[in-house]
Amino acid sequence: MKTKVSIILVCLTMMASSMYAMVYNGVCGNELSWRLDTNDSIVVITGRGEMSNFQFDEDKRPYVKSVVFPKGITRISPRSFEYCYNLQSVTLPDSVMSIGFYAFRKCTGLKEFHMGKNVRTIELNAFRDCTSLQRLVLSDSLETIGVHAFDGCSAITDTVVFPESLVSLGDNAFAGASGPNAVAVWKARHCKSGARPMSHFTKVIFGENVEYIGTYLFSNAPLDTVVLPNGVDTIEQRAFYGCSLRYIELPQSLKYIGPSAFDGATSLASLTIPENVSNIPSVMCYGCSSLKSVTLPEGIKAIENFAFANCNSLSNINIPQSVQSIGIASFDNCNTLTTVTIPEGITGISDFAFRQCSSLKEVHFPKSLTSIGEGAFQDCAIDSLDFPASLLSIGEDAFSRLLNLKELFIPDEVRQIKTGAFEGCTALQNVTLGRKVSMIDTDAFKGDNRLTKITCNAVVPPLAQSSTFSGVPDTATLIVPSQSIEEYAADEVWGRFRIQQNQGLDHVTTETTDDSLR
């Protein structure tokens, strides 16, 4: 009896379902039409050409679970299947050449998408927030992937192959959360990219014909290891910006690295630059706080601004003899760096080049050096300075707060000691100033409270300010040329020290000084 009742109930349910099943149809292009039977939830499109001006109404979207496309269809129109959240799988025929913007956005039940062989363009937001999409097969002819095209497709775990034909990848194209096995096979020879387009992928395998790594291409991607194929000649700016990269192998074919290429890659431990690269770009490894080892080849001509700033683990750097310039703040706050040798031929050290290198104890200057920039060695651990005779200028705060410096000799060609140049060198006891110094700016030796001996070899007392020696004891001995004692004694700044004559400089004459410095 129970069996008969069950059979009757099933039959009644099927009858009811058939009674309420609906068939919808309409036009979706000049030569295309569609039909939806709610009984089987299959959309059948017939005809040929482009879909246009078509989108499923809100009341029909829940019924769309599958779509059959004709072989003659060439374009999927914008927003056509947007919010069809029960759509599960799509396979496009080879005739399709483009997928319009928002075409499959928010199809949250979509798990697989297979493109035909000839899709060339995927427009912006086409698959955005398809949160169940796991398997994605891209066309071998694909050229353009638009902005946010697959953003939020957090379930993609199968390997995605990017074809050689790809030339443009939009901002955040594959942004959003990544799966543990999200792998990209990157075959694109020369693809330009927007910001953070590949941040979804945890691993990238490169094809042998790749030549170009575009701007921002792998920025913020959770990559661990990257081995680039021999053939890559360009890494554009910010290509690996902010990614979790621990190791990267650069090929010998590489010729150009763009600014900020590895900026913020805080897990990167070592880096070897190939011999064909001529410049270390600005901000290349800024903030790579785990970077311990950098190998620079002979042939490098310039280390540009902020190149290794905030590389807190970098304890040693061999600057090649070929280097002709070291940029602004290039090693700023490399606080484990202990020794630096500036190559012969360099004439200037830029502003803040080695500022806050708090472990930097030893610096070797070249004989060619003529200028040291503002704050260049501020807050370092240097305990002795051996300036070359060629030195002409020392910038503001260049050596301020060298807490271990005890003795200082300023070369004869230096005419001006700028503001705060040696301020806060609290261990400094003995200072010798060269013969041509004519001006010492404010706070130059401020707070140097252990300074007990100043030897000034200039015949004419240098112009000094009231704060030049602020904090230096009045009991400090000032040794000057014998014929200049009276002038020094009459000077408001110099006269407060205990003046003695320098027997070795008796009757020395001075060269004409630059009046602009007086």
BELURMO-V383998 format. One record per backbone hydrogen bond with DSSP energy under -1.0 kcal/mol. NH is the residue of the N-H (numbers start at 0). CO is the residue of the C=O. E is the energy in kcal/mol with one decimal. If there is no record, write none. Layout:
# BELURMO-V383998
NH,CO,E
NH,CO,E
This chain:
# BELURMO-V383998
4,0,-1.9
5,1,-2.2
6,2,-2.2
7,3,-2.1
8,4,-2.3
9,5,-2.3
10,6,-2.3
11,7,-2.4
12,8,-2.3
13,9,-2.5
14,10,-2.3
15,11,-2.4
16,12,-2.6
17,13,-2.3
18,14,-2.4
19,15,-1.8
23,35,-3.3
25,33,-2.0
27,31,-1.9
32,45,-2.1
33,25,-2.7
34,43,-1.5
35,23,-3.2
36,41,-1.2
37,21,-3.2
40,36,-2.0
42,65,-3.1
43,34,-2.8
44,67,-2.6
45,32,-2.5
47,30,-1.3
48,71,-2.4
50,74,-2.0
51,27,-2.0
55,79,-1.6
59,56,-1.3
60,56,-1.4
62,59,-1.6
63,60,-1.6
64,40,-2.3
65,40,-1.4
67,42,-3.1
72,69,-1.3
73,48,-2.6
75,97,-2.2
78,100,-1.6
79,76,-1.6
80,102,-2.3
82,104,-2.8
83,80,-1.9
84,82,-1.9
86,83,-1.7
87,64,-1.6
89,111,-1.8
91,113,-2.8
95,92,-1.6
96,73,-3.3
97,73,-1.1
98,120,-2.4
99,75,-2.8
101,123,-1.4
102,99,-1.6
103,125,-2.8
105,127,-2.4
106,103,-1.5
107,105,-1.8
109,106,-1.7
110,87,-3.2
111,87,-1.5
112,134,-2.0
113,89,-2.9
114,136,-1.9
119,96,-3.0
120,96,-1.4
121,143,-2.5
122,98,-2.6
124,146,-2.0
125,122,-1.6
126,148,-2.6
128,150,-2.8
129,126,-1.4
130,128,-1.6
132,129,-1.6
133,110,-2.4
134,110,-2.3
136,112,-2.5
141,138,-1.1
142,119,-2.3
143,119,-2.3
144,167,-2.2
145,121,-2.8
147,170,-2.7
148,145,-1.8
149,172,-2.6
151,174,-1.6
152,149,-1.9
153,151,-2.0
155,152,-1.4
157,133,-1.4
159,182,-2.5
161,184,-3.1
165,162,-1.4
166,142,-2.6
167,142,-1.8
168,191,-2.3
169,144,-2.7
171,194,-3.2
172,169,-1.6
173,196,-2.0
174,171,-1.5
181,178,-1.5
182,180,-1.0
183,202,-2.6
184,159,-2.7
185,204,-2.7
186,161,-2.1
188,163,-1.1
191,166,-2.5
193,168,-2.2
199,173,-1.3
200,197,-1.4
201,181,-2.1
202,181,-1.4
204,183,-2.9
206,185,-3.0
209,206,-1.3
210,188,-1.7
211,188,-1.5
212,233,-2.4
215,236,-1.4
216,213,-1.8
217,238,-2.6
218,215,-1.5
219,240,-2.6
220,217,-1.8
222,220,-1.8
225,246,-2.0
227,248,-2.0
231,228,-1.8
232,210,-2.3
233,210,-1.2
234,255,-2.3
235,212,-3.1
237,258,-1.4
238,235,-1.6
239,260,-2.4
240,237,-1.1
241,262,-3.1
242,239,-1.5
243,220,-1.6
245,223,-2.7
246,223,-1.8
248,225,-2.5
253,250,-1.5
254,232,-2.1
255,232,-1.8
257,234,-2.8
259,281,-1.9
260,257,-1.3
261,283,-2.1
263,285,-3.0
264,261,-2.1
265,263,-1.9
267,264,-1.5
268,245,-2.0
270,292,-1.8
272,294,-2.7
276,273,-1.4
279,301,-3.0
282,304,-2.0
283,280,-1.4
284,306,-3.1
286,308,-2.8
287,284,-2.1
288,286,-2.1
290,287,-1.7
291,268,-2.6
292,268,-1.5
294,270,-2.5
299,296,-1.5
300,277,-3.5
302,324,-2.3
303,279,-2.7
305,327,-2.5
306,303,-1.8
307,329,-2.8
309,331,-3.4
310,307,-1.3
311,309,-1.4
313,310,-1.5
322,319,-1.6
323,300,-3.6
324,300,-1.0
326,302,-3.6
328,350,-2.3
329,326,-1.6
330,352,-2.4
331,328,-1.1
332,354,-3.6
333,330,-1.5
334,332,-1.6
336,333,-1.6
337,314,-1.7
339,361,-2.1
341,363,-2.7
345,342,-1.5
348,370,-2.1
349,325,-1.2
351,373,-2.7
352,349,-1.6
353,375,-2.4
354,351,-1.0
355,377,-3.3
356,353,-1.3
357,355,-1.8
359,356,-2.1
360,337,-1.9
361,337,-1.9
363,339,-2.5
368,365,-1.3
369,346,-3.3
370,346,-2.0
371,392,-1.7
372,348,-2.8
374,395,-2.5
375,372,-1.7
376,397,-2.7
377,374,-1.1
378,399,-2.4
379,376,-1.2
380,359,-1.3
382,360,-1.2
390,387,-1.6
391,369,-2.8
392,369,-1.9
394,371,-2.7
396,418,-1.8
397,394,-1.7
398,420,-2.4
400,422,-3.3
402,400,-1.3
404,401,-1.1
407,429,-2.3
409,431,-3.1
413,410,-1.3
416,438,-2.5
417,393,-1.1
419,441,-1.5
420,417,-2.1
421,443,-2.4
422,419,-1.3
423,445,-3.0
424,421,-1.2
425,423,-1.8
427,424,-1.8
428,405,-2.8
429,405,-1.8
430,452,-2.5
431,407,-2.7
432,454,-3.6
435,411,-1.2
437,414,-3.4
438,414,-1.7
439,462,-3.0
440,416,-3.1
443,440,-1.4
444,467,-2.6
445,442,-1.0
446,469,-3.7
447,444,-1.7
448,446,-2.2
450,447,-1.6
451,428,-1.8
452,428,-1.8
453,476,-3.3
454,430,-3.3
455,478,-2.6
456,432,-2.1
462,437,-2.8
467,464,-1.5
469,466,-1.3
471,468,-2.5
475,472,-1.6
476,451,-3.0
477,497,-3.0
478,453,-3.1
479,499,-2.6
483,480,-2.0
484,481,-1.1
487,483,-2.4
488,484,-2.7
489,485,-1.8
494,490,-2.2
495,492,-1.0
496,493,-1.8
497,475,-2.2
499,477,-3.3
501,479,-3.5
504,501,-1.5
505,502,-1.3
507,504,-1.8
516,513,-2.1
517,514,-1.4
